[in-house]
Amino acid sequence: RTELFEPGTKVRKLHDDYEDLLQKKAKFNLHYTDSQNHKVHLRDPNEQGKAQTGEQLYVFDKRDGVLPETNKTMVRLYGHYMCPFVEKARMALVAKKIPFQSCQVNLERRSKWHYELNQGYVPFLELPTGEIISDSFLIMEFAEKFKPEVHPLYAKDPARFSKQRMMMDRLNQLSGPFFDLILYHGEKKDELRKVKKVLCQ
C-alpha cells in the first residue's frame, strides 16, 4: 500500500491535488477541525456559526480531531467527493429536495472519532438529533420515507420495485471494481481481474 503513495505515482498526485484543494478552500473562511483546540471553528472569527448553516464543511487530516458540532437545522452528509457511494446518497437527497449540509472528510487520514463512529466508512448521514445513518442504501431509504411525496425513488409496483433492487445490487457490485479501474487508468492487473470476475458472475 505504501508504494502507491510514493512521490511521482498517480495515486500520490491525486492525493496531493486533494490536499491542495483543501488548503485553497480553507482560505475562504470555511470550517476545519483544529486538533489543538478540539473544536470546529473558522479562520475568520467574525464568521462564527456556520456549523448551523448549509455551507460545506471540511474536516482536515487531524487524527485527534473531534466530530463537528451537530447541525440542528438540517441533516449533514459526510463523505468524499470521489466516492461513488457518497454521490449516490447525495443524489437521493437532491432528488427528494431535502436540505442538507455536506462535510468533506480526508479518507487517507481519518480522525479517531470517524473510526469509533462507524469504522471510518462513508457516506454517513447525521440527523439534527445527532443520530447517525450509515450506508448509501439506508440513506436513500431514509430520504424516500422522509419526503415520500417528492420524486419517488422506487416504484410502487412490487414487481418493478424488485427489479429496481436487483439492478441496484448489480450496479453496486460493479461500481467498486470499475472505480478502482478508472482510478488506476487500467494499469493494475488486479483491478482488471476484479472487473472481469464481477462481469462474469
C-alpha positions as a printed NumPy array, in Angstrom:
array([[  0.   ,   0.   ,   0.   ],
       [  2.79 ,   2.436,   0.894],
       [  4.449,   2.221,  -2.519],
       [  1.26 ,   3.514,  -4.136],
       [  1.824,   6.862,  -2.432],
       [  5.477,   7.275,  -3.38 ],
       [  6.299,  10.672,  -4.978],
       [  5.579,  10.628,  -8.693],
       [  2.842,   7.99 ,  -8.61 ],
       [ -0.613,   8.804,  -9.923],
       [ -2.24 ,   7.962,  -6.604],
       [  0.159,  10.283,  -4.767],
       [ -0.576,  13.05 ,  -7.274],
       [ -4.317,  12.55 ,  -6.766],
       [ -3.802,  12.695,  -3.01 ],
       [ -1.637,  15.832,  -3.253],
       [ -4.168,  17.517,  -5.531],
       [ -6.868,  16.833,  -2.952],
       [ -4.71 ,  18.234,  -0.159],
       [ -4.048,  21.325,  -2.26 ],
       [ -7.785,  21.735,  -2.84 ],
       [ -8.471,  21.613,   0.883],
       [ -5.791,  24.207,   1.558],
       [ -7.283,  26.532,  -1.038],
       [-10.797,  26.04 ,   0.314],
       [ -9.61 ,  26.923,   3.811],
       [ -8.707,  30.421,   2.643],
       [-12.366,  31.215,   2.084],
       [-13.409,  31.177,   5.742],
       [-14.579,  27.558,   5.805],
       [-14.673,  25.304,   8.843],
       [-11.85 ,  22.993,   9.72 ],
       [-11.064,  20.737,  12.646],
       [ -8.353,  22.104,  14.94 ],
       [ -6.525,  19.295,  16.736],
       [ -5.24 ,  21.597,  19.476],
       [ -8.445,  23.424,  20.346],
       [-10.545,  20.31 ,  19.681],
       [-13.41 ,  22.192,  18.118],
       [-14.695,  23.215,  14.727],
       [-14.158,  26.895,  14.054],
       [-13.491,  29.386,  11.294],
       [-10.287,  31.066,  10.228],
       [-12.26 ,  34.314,  10.311],
       [-13.597,  34.775,  13.88 ],
       [-16.271,  37.12 ,  12.526],
       [-17.903,  34.255,  10.606],
       [-18.794,  32.015,  13.546],
       [-21.96 ,  29.923,  13.458],
       [-21.743,  28.32 ,  10.016],
       [-21.888,  24.85 ,  11.523],
       [-25.631,  25.511,  11.662],
       [-25.904,  26.536,   8.002],
       [-25.842,  24.739,   4.664],
       [-22.295,  25.824,   3.876],
       [-19.927,  22.95 ,   3.142],
       [-17.542,  21.86 ,   5.9  ],
       [-14.067,  20.408,   5.515],
       [-12.587,  18.067,   8.134],
       [ -8.829,  18.218,   7.666],
       [ -6.382,  15.396,   8.324],
       [ -6.279,  15.695,  12.106],
       [ -6.305,  12.249,  13.677],
       [ -7.102,  13.691,  17.085],
       [ -9.874,  15.988,  15.882],
       [-13.441,  15.689,  17.069],
       [-16.788,  15.258,  15.348],
       [-18.052,  18.691,  14.23 ],
       [-20.941,  20.196,  16.147],
       [-24.267,  18.678,  15.086],
       [-26.242,  20.842,  12.67 ],
       [-29.577,  21.474,  14.403],
       [-31.227,  22.911,  11.285],
       [-30.688,  20.201,   8.653],
       [-29.141,  16.797,   8.01 ],
       [-25.413,  16.618,   7.295],
       [-23.875,  14.241,   4.756],
       [-20.309,  13.151,   5.482],
       [-18.29 ,  11.821,   2.575],
       [-15.59 ,  12.299,  -0.032],
       [-16.145,  13.914,  -3.401],
       [-14.581,  10.974,  -5.269],
       [-16.643,   8.233,  -3.619],
       [-19.431,   6.866,  -5.881],
       [-21.446,   5.721,  -2.853],
       [-21.381,   9.226,  -1.399],
       [-22.563,  10.565,  -4.749],
       [-25.446,   8.088,  -4.72 ],
       [-26.581,   9.326,  -1.317],
       [-26.138,  12.96 ,  -2.351],
       [-28.232,  12.482,  -5.493],
       [-31.03 ,  10.93 ,  -3.426],
       [-31.128,  13.918,  -1.073],
       [-31.102,  16.339,  -4.01 ],
       [-33.845,  14.434,  -5.857],
       [-36.034,  14.438,  -2.757],
       [-35.347,  18.155,  -2.206],
       [-34.071,  17.557,   1.318],
       [-31.859,  20.433,   2.522],
       [-28.509,  19.098,   3.698],
       [-25.052,  20.218,   4.646],
       [-22.077,  18.477,   3.076],
       [-18.941,  17.668,   5.057],
       [-15.848,  16.502,   3.159],
       [-13.501,  14.194,   5.064],
       [ -9.959,  13.101,   4.278],
       [-10.129,   9.346,   3.739],
       [ -6.355,   8.94 ,   3.89 ],
       [ -6.145,  10.348,   7.405],
       [ -9.442,   9.687,   9.094],
       [ -9.983,  11.115,  12.54 ],
       [-10.272,   8.844,  15.559],
       [-13.942,   9.785,  16.008],
       [-14.652,   8.559,  12.466],
       [-13.338,   5.07 ,  13.228],
       [-15.197,   4.978,  16.53 ],
       [-18.404,   6.107,  14.851],
       [-18.678,   3.575,  12.005],
       [-15.202,   2.118,  11.381],
       [-14.319,   5.009,   9.071],
       [-16.875,   4.353,   6.327],
       [-18.554,   6.929,   4.09 ],
       [-21.141,   8.063,   3.446],
       [-22.983,   8.574,   6.674],
       [-25.798,  10.957,   7.455],
       [-26.071,  12.859,  10.718],
       [-29.579,  13.931,  11.704],
       [-30.305,  17.14 ,  13.661],
       [-30.936,  14.88 ,  16.674],
       [-27.372,  13.568,  16.453],
       [-28.467,  10.139,  15.222],
       [-26.274,   8.55 ,  12.537],
       [-27.362,   6.635,   9.417],
       [-24.566,   4.756,   7.645],
       [-24.606,   3.125,   4.183],
       [-25.791,   4.769,   0.977],
       [-28.785,   2.422,   0.574],
       [-30.066,   3.254,   4.052],
       [-29.625,   6.96 ,   3.371],
       [-31.652,   6.569,   0.17 ],
       [-34.408,   4.781,   2.074],
       [-34.377,   7.494,   4.735],
       [-34.758,  10.14 ,   2.015],
       [-37.65 ,   8.211,   0.461],
       [-39.505,   7.912,   3.774],
       [-38.725,  11.478,   4.807],
       [-40.394,  13.012,   1.733],
       [-42.424,  10.249,   0.047],
       [-44.449,  12.768,  -1.954],
       [-41.4  ,  14.237,  -3.753],
       [-39.887,  12.408,  -6.75 ],
       [-40.338,   8.777,  -5.594],
       [-37.056,   6.868,  -5.791],
       [-38.726,   3.463,  -6.007],
       [-41.639,   2.018,  -7.956],
       [-44.854,   1.294,  -6.055],
       [-45.484,  -1.88 ,  -8.05 ],
       [-43.865,  -4.807,  -6.151],
       [-42.533,  -6.461,  -9.313],
       [-40.939,  -3.265, -10.626],
       [-39.562,  -2.485,  -7.169],
       [-37.901,  -5.918,  -7.015],
       [-36.338,  -5.374, -10.437],
       [-35.062,  -1.986,  -9.321],
       [-33.407,  -3.505,  -6.266],
       [-31.86 ,  -6.265,  -8.359],
       [-30.414,  -3.657, -10.714],
       [-29.16 ,  -1.557,  -7.8  ],
       [-27.449,  -4.566,  -6.236],
       [-25.802,  -5.387,  -9.558],
       [-24.568,  -1.837, -10.087],
       [-23.349,  -1.794,  -6.513],
       [-21.188,  -4.85 ,  -7.252],
       [-19.776,  -3.191, -10.371],
       [-19.163,   0.311,  -9.06 ],
       [-16.269,  -0.565,  -6.748],
       [-14.133,  -2.527,  -9.245],
       [-14.854,  -0.072, -12.08 ],
       [-13.993,   2.892,  -9.865],
       [-10.625,   1.35 ,  -8.972],
       [-10.025,   0.511, -12.623],
       [-10.6  ,   4.124, -13.643],
       [ -8.548,   5.429, -10.713],
       [ -5.51 ,   3.407, -11.784],
       [ -6.105,   4.048, -15.515],
       [ -6.308,   0.323, -16.195],
       [ -2.65 ,  -0.184, -15.253],
       [ -3.302,  -2.548, -12.345],
       [ -3.867,  -6.143, -13.469],
       [ -5.555,  -6.989, -10.181],
       [ -8.197,  -4.346, -10.841],
       [ -8.804,  -5.738, -14.335],
       [ -9.28 ,  -9.213, -12.861],
       [-11.799,  -7.879, -10.343],
       [-13.865,  -6.246, -13.082],
       [-13.754,  -9.381, -15.223],
       [-14.784, -11.542, -12.27 ],
       [-17.795,  -9.355, -11.481],
       [-18.874,  -9.182, -15.129],
       [-18.729, -12.977, -15.42 ],
       [-20.947, -13.58 , -12.403]])
